């Protein structure tokens, strides 16, 4: 199976579903039989080895679960995918007849582990799906793809599962959508799958994140499904039943990916106006940085520190209070202010330390 081609030829979204963990032969047979009734499901997922944070957590049934998953998939003519974290896992999965391997976020973050797996799979061209690393590092994610490509493995797919943070109020792993967008920009030939189960960590947000992925023109979704989610041995809060999966899929709004000829002129007019405003924005930013350098000259002459906390707090407070949150979110305004401020500090620092050496 050539996964990239299969995803490209399929109607969006390419849907991968199955339990977080393969628990028992009965459990996997039940969930696969239920999922097979959903014609939208195109691949089965199931965790065999689970890289858990604490050693006393359920870490998967291991090798014994491979034939359960593979045989269940064969019975319903569905390819299967499992996570592998080292060459031994990969070898066992291949021998069991697993169709696609995926690399988890905790493995993608380690270039040595990625290289070992890539080297062990050289010559197979087994399809590989690579989840983003746990930290928001686009270069590290791209590097993982390059290591597999250098080993001759070219049937590659990306999975966006969000990025680890400490105690986020909404997400288990924050989406940081700019990272997968950056990957799509630099590696446009690689399909992009969204894993809303791991982004949200809770089933009530699955639809919202799945819709966002579709609006960003992602190619597919990977969603965790269990016959009895609340009784799951791992990640119970983020799993849903096969029936809920049908409801979620039916609720998705799939928007057009191409623009009709009759719409092009109207769209280009709006884009031209935006481009003109962007030109003005950058002209203003250039003028602002020139003034920042003047500040640096003054502060150097009078031996004043760059950062004045009270002044900066006042600027932030006034700007946040002056912007209508219905037009621009407080988060956006604060992030924009921080970026401009950091660039201003860079200019001042350059001027104030230009004569040192």
N, C-alpha and C positions, 0 to 999 in steps of 0.2 A: 504494500500500500504506500503510495506517495501522499503523505498527509497534506503538504502544501497545496497540491493540485486538488485534493478532495475538498479542502476548505474553500478554495477559490471557486470550485464548480458548484458548491452547495448554496442553497438559498440561505441568506443571513437570518438569524445567527446560527452558526455551527454550534450544536449543543452537546456538551460533554456532561454526563451526570452519573452519580453513584455515591455510595457512602464514603464518609471521611475515612473509615476503617472497615476492612473486611473482618468481620467478627466470628461468624460461624458459617458453615456451608449452607445451613438453612436460611440464615439471614440474607446472604448474597443471592441465593436462588430466588428468594421472594422479591427482593428489590429489583433484580434484573428482569424477572417475569413481568412485574408491574411497569417498569420503564419501557419494556419492549412494546407495550400497548400504545406508547406515545411515539407517533411516527416522527416527531421532531428530534428525538434523541438519536445522535449519530455515533456516539462513542461512550463506553462505560469507563468510569474511573473507580479505583478502590485502593485504599492505603494498605499496604502489606507490612512495610516497616515505617514506624512513626517516630520522627526525631522530636521527642518531647523535651520540654524544659527541665523537668524534674525526673530523676531516675525511678521514682516510685509510681510514675504515671504509666498508663497502658501504652506500650511501645509497639503495638501491632502483633498479629499472630505469627508473622514471619513466613518462611518458605512454604509452610504447610497450606497457606491460603492461596498460593498462586494457582494451582489446578482448579480450585473452587471458582475463582474469578474467570479464568480462561475458558473453562468448560461451560460456565453459565453464558458467557458471551457467544461462544460457538453455537449453543442451542438456539439462540435468538438472532444469529447472524450479525452480531455487533462487535466491532473491534474493541480491545481493552487497553487501558493504559495504567501504569503503576509508577509510583515515585521510587527512584533509586538514588542512593547517597554515596555509593562507592562501587568499584569495579565488581566486587563479589555480588552485590545486589543486581547489577546489570547483567552479569553472566547467568545468574539463576533465572532472571526474568526472561531472557532470550531463550534459554533452554526450555522454559515452561510454555513458550509460544505467545508471550505478550507482544502485542502489535506495535505499541508506541511507549516510549519511556519518557517520564518527565523528571526534571531536576528541581528540587525544592529550593525555597529562598535561602534556607540555612546552608545549603550546599553551594548555590550560585555565588555566595559572598566569599567563598574560598577558592582562589585561582588554582591552588595545588590540587584540591579535590576535583575541580573541573577538569584539569589537565589529565589526572589519573583516569577518570571515567572516559574522557575523549580518546585517550591512547588505547584503552581496553576495548573500545568499540570500533577502532579503525578497521576499515574494510567491510563493515556490515551495512552502512548507510541506513540503519534503523532510524525511523522518525524520532526526533527529540523535541520535547517542549521544555522551554527554559523559563521558570518563574524568575521575576525580578529578585535581586538580592534584598536582604532584610533592610539594608540602609539605602537611602535615596541617592544612589550613585549610578548615573547613566553610563559612565565609562566602564564601570565594573560589569554591568549587564552586557554591554556591547562586547567587552573582552571575552565573556563566556561564550558568546556566539562565535567569535573569531577563533577560539581554541577548538571548537568542534569543526568549524570550517577547515582549519588547518590540518585536522586529522582526516579530512575527506568526507565528513558528515555534513551534508548540505540540506537535508530535509528537516528544516528547523522552524519552530513556531514559538512565539513569545506568549507568556501568560503574565498578566498584570494582576498581582494579588495584594498590592498596597505595601506600606513601609512601616516598620516597627517604631512606635513611640511609647513613652511612658504615660499611662493613664489618660488617654484621649477621651473627651466627654461623649463622643459619638461613635467613632470607628475603632475596631480592633487594630486595624492597620490603615493608616491614612492613605487616601488614594494618590495624592500628589500627581494629578493627571498630566502635568507638564513632563513628567519623566517618560511615560509610555508614548506621549506625543512626540517627544524628542527621539525616541527609538524609531518610531514610524518615519520620521523625517530622515534619519540617517540610514536606516535599513528598510526601505519601503517594500522590498520584496518579501519580507517576513510577515506572515499573518499574525494578528494580535487577538488573543483571547483574554477576556476579563474573568477573574475569579471573585465574584461579589461575596461569596461565602466567607472568604478570609479577610476581605476588606472590612466587611460589616461586623462579623462575629455574632450577628443576631439576625434572625429570620425576618423580622419586621422591616428591615432596611434593604432586603434583597432586590425588591422591585425598583426602588429608587436608583440604586447603583447600577443595576442592569440596564435601566433606561438611559442613564447617563452614558454608559459604554456604547449603547446603540447610537445615541445622538452624536458621539464622537467617531462613528463609523468603524467601531471595532468589528472584527470578523466573527466572533463567537463568544460563548459563555461557558464556564465550568462551574457547575452548581452541585453542592453536596445534598444527596437525597438518601433518606433512610426510611424503612417501613414504619419504625416507631421512634421518631427523632428524640423524644425526651428520655428514651432508654438507651441511647447510643453510648458506646464505651468511650468515645472521644468527641469533643466539640459538639455536644448535643444542641447548644443554643443556636447554632448557625445552620442546622440541617432542617430540611422540610420533607414532607411526604411526596410520593409521586403525584398524587392528586393536586397538591399545592403547586408543584412544578408546572402542571398543565395550566393552572389558573394564572401563574406568574407569566408564563410564555404568552398566553392569550391576551394578557393586559399590555404587553409591550407594543409601543408604537414604532413601527419600522418606517423610517423616512427615506425618501429618495436619495440616492448617492450621486445622481447626475442631474444637471440642470437642462431643462428644455430650451431649445433655441429661442423660443419666444420670450423667455425670461432673462436671457443673457444681457440684453441692453439695459434693462431696468436694474439688474444686479450690478453691472459694471458702473452705472451712474452713482450708486450708493458707495461702491468701493472707491471710486475716484474722489468722492467727498471725504471719505475716511483717510485716504492717502494724503490729501491736502492738509487735513487736520494733523496727521502724524508729522508731516514736514514742519508745521508750525510748532508742534510740541518739542521736536528735537532742536529747532532753532532756539526756543526758549531755554531748553536744558543746557545747550552750549553756552548761552549768555549767563546762565546761573552758575555754571562751573567757572567761568572767567571771574565772576564776582567772588566765588569761593577762594580763588587764588589771591584775589586782593585782600580777603580776610586773612589768608595765611601770611601775606607780607606784613600786614598790620600786627598780627599776633607775634610774628617773629621779632619785629622791631621793638615790641614792648614786652617780650618774654612772657606771653600769656598762653595758657594751655589751649589746645584745640577744642576740647569738649567742655561746654558749659551746661551742666545737667539741668539747671533750672530753666535756662533759655530753651533747651531742646524739649523739655516736658511741656512748656508753655506752647511751643509751636505745634506739637502733636495734639494737645488738648484742643486748641483753637481749630485746627483743621478737622478733627473728628467731629467737633460740634457743628461745623459749618456745612458739612456735606449731607445731602439727603440720602439716607440709607436705602431708599427705594431705587436710587440711581446708581450709587456705588456703595458696596458693603463696607462696613467698618474694617474688616480684615484686609480688603483690597487697599483701602486708603492707608492703613498702617503699614502694610508691606511696601507700598509705593514710597511713602515717606522714609522708611528705613533704607531702601535702596538708594534713594537720592542723597540721604544723609551720609551713607557710607562712601558714596562717590565724592561728596563734598569733603569729607574727612581725608580721603586719599589725596585730593588736590592740595588741601592745606598742608598735609604732612610732607608732600613732595616739595612745596615751597619752603616750609620751615626748616627742613633738614637738607636743603640743597647745597649748603656750604660746608656741611660736615664731611669728614672722611679722613 
